[in-house]
Amino acid sequence: MSAEGKKLFNIIILGVSFMFIFTAFQSCGNIAQTVITNLNNTDFHGSGYTSMSIIYGVLSASNLISPSLVAIVGPQFSMVVSGVFYSLYIAVFIQPTTWAFYTASVLIGIAAAVLWTAQGNCLTENSDENTIGRNSGIFWALLQFSLIFGNMYIYFAWQGKTHISESDRRTVFIALTVISLVGTVLFFLIRKQEDTKAPGDDDSTNEILGESSSARNKMMRAVAAFKKSITLSFTKEMLLLSVTTAYTGLVLTFFSGVYGTCIGAVNRFGSEEKSLIGLSGIFIGVGEILGGGIFGLLSKKNRSGRNPVVMLGIFVHFIAFYLIFFNLPNDAPIAPMEGTDQVAYMIPSKEVAMLCSFLLGLGDSCFNTQLLSILGFLYSEDSAPAFAIFKFVQSICAAVAYFYSNYFLLQWQLLIMVLVGFFGTITFFTVEWGAAAALAARGSDYSSI
C-alpha cells in the first residue's frame, strides 16, 4: 500500500472507531436525562445535565495536560485507553448508583480530553495542506453515522412507551457498552506513520528529542507540548477562533442533550414522545453526515474557501432556533417527570421538530468541518496543542451550557446561542481571510478547505 493509501486507511479507521464509540456515547447522552428522570423515585439521585456539566468541565481542565500525555504514550495508545473509559461510563447505566455515576463522569472527562487531542494529532499526521479538508470531511461524516445507528435502536425499541422500565434500560446500555468496546479495539488497526513528529515537537527541540524513547526525553516532549499549548492560546488566530469554538460547545450541549429532553417532555406528542428522542437523533445525524460529505469530501471543487460554508451553517442554525422557539414550550428543558402541557406559539409539530433536528446537525457540521480544517492548516506543526485548545474552549462552554440548562427556559438558551453564533461567525471570517492572504503570499491556489 502506498504512503497516501496508508494515510487514507488510517483516516477511515479513525472515523469508524469514533463512529462506534460515539454511537454508544451520544445515544447515552441523548437519553440519559430521560432515563434518570425515571430513576429518581428510587435510591438513585442524579442529574444527566449535572453529569454532562461535570464531564465537560473536567474535559476542559484536562486539555491543559492532554498534549503532554499524548506526547508520552502516543496517539494510538491514548485513544485505546480513553475508549475503555467511555465504555465504563456507559456501563454505569446498567445498574446505576449515584456515586458511580458522578465518579465515571469525572473519569470520562479526563479520557475525552486525551481522546480528542490524540484524534487531532492523528488526523494531522495523516494529512497535508491539500488533503486536510477532504480528510476532515471523511472523519466527520463517519463519526456522525453514530447518531444514526444508536438512535434508530432507541426509536424502534421505545416506540409507544411513556415510561422506561428497568429491563428496557439494561438492554439498551448493555448493547451500547459492547458497541463502544468494538470501537476501542478498532484503534489497534491504525498504522503508524514513518518519520512523523511527536506532539509538541518543533524545529528548535527536534534535534534534542530525536528518536529517543527514554523517560527523560519523553518528559521533555511533555513539557514542550504543555509550553506550546500555553503559547498558542494567546495567539491572535487562536483567540479569534475560540469565539467560534465556544459557539460549537453551546450547540453541542443543545442538540446532544437539551433538545432531545425538550422533545421527550412535550405531552402533546402523545405516546410517541419518548421514541421521538431517537428519531430526532437520527435526523441530527443525517444533517451531520450530509454536511460532512458535501463540505469535506467535495472540498476540492470549492474555490472560495471556508467562509461560505460557515455562513451557511449560521444561517440554517438561526432558522432552526426560530422554529424551535415557535414549536416547543419554554419550560420543556426543565419540565418534571410528568412532562409539560404548555404550548408555545403553535401546536407542537413532530414534523417541525424533526426538521429542526436536521438543521441543527447540518449547521453543526458546517462549523466543525471548517474548524478542523483551518486548525489542521494553521497548526500542522503543532497539531496536538492546537486541538487541545480547541477542545478546551469547546468543552468548557459545553459544561457551562449543561449547567444553566438546569435552570434556564428555552427562550434564553436560544438567545445565548444566537448572540455567540453571530460573533463567532465574524471572528472565523477574520481568521480565514488571514489564511487566504498567507496562501496568496506563498503563491498557492486557494482551493482547499
Secondary structure, 3 states (H helix, E strand, C coil): CCHHHHHHHHHHHHHHHHHHHHHHHHHHHHHHHHHHHHHCCCCCCCCHHHHHHHHHHHHHHHCCCHHHHHHHHCHHHHHHHHHHHHHHHHHHHHCCCHHHHHHHHHHHHHHHHHHHHHHHHHHHHCCCCCCHHHHHHHHHHHHHCHHHHHHHHHHHHCCCCCCCCHHHHHHHHHHHHHHHHHHHHHHHHCCCCCCCCCCCCCHHHHHHHCCCCCHHHHHHHHHHHHHHHHHHHCCHHHHHHHHHHHHHHHHHHHHHHHHHHHHHHEHHHHHHCCHHHHHHHHHHHHHHHHHHHHHHHCHHHCCCCCHHHHHHHHHHHHHHHHHHHHHCCCCHHHCCCCCECCCCCCCCCHHHHHHHHHHHHHHHHHHHHHHHHHHHHHCCCCHHHHHHHHHHHHHHHHHHHHHHCCCCCHHHHHHHHHHHHHHHHHHHHHHHHHHHHHHHHHCCCCCCC
